[in-house]
Every structure is written in structure tokens, then in C-alpha cells.
Amino acid sequence: MEIKVLGSGCAGCHKLYEEVQKAIQELGRNNKVEYVTDVSALLSYGVMSAPALVINDKVVSQGQILKAKDIKKLISTTKTYTHKT
């Protein structure tokens, strides 16, 4: 599973990154979380409001600092494969 936090490097973006790390740990997974601050990457995902959470190349949240419990639900309900066209 590929997980990314997209943001500008602000405090809110760092907080989302920390919450994602916490969620992964609580789920007992060893997924690596990529923290992306490149503006062109944000735009390529269509993200207009940071921070954003991307799971398997799909933006599942933007403009919100989700809590670990909400992130765990998103991770658990996301398919484990990535389909790139």
C-alpha cells in the first residue's frame, strides 16, 4: 500500500504526517509514508488545499488534519493494489 502526505511543510501538514504514522503503527503495519512538499506533485493530484492524504494514488482527504482513528478507517477500507493507467 502506498501512502503519501502532500503539503507545504506547514505545522498542519506535519501533524497529519504524524497521525498517519500513528495509525499505521496502531494497525500493526510497516507501510512507509512519503511526505511530499513539491508543489507540482500536489497539483498533479489536483490538490488545492493542503494537507492531503493519498492512498494508492487516490486523494482520500484534503484540507483536513485527520486523527489516527479516521486514518485507520481509510487505510482499512482501501484496496491494497495500485492500478496505474
Secondary structure as GFF3:
##gff-version 3
##sequence-region A 1 85
A	DSSP	beta_strand	3	6	.	.	.	ID=ss1
A	DSSP	alpha_helix	11	27	.	.	.	ID=ss2
A	DSSP	beta_strand	33	36	.	.	.	ID=ss3
A	DSSP	alpha_helix	39	44	.	.	.	ID=ss4
A	DSSP	beta_strand	52	55	.	.	.	ID=ss5
A	DSSP	beta_strand	58	62	.	.	.	ID=ss6
A	DSSP	alpha_helix	68	77	.	.	.	ID=ss7
###
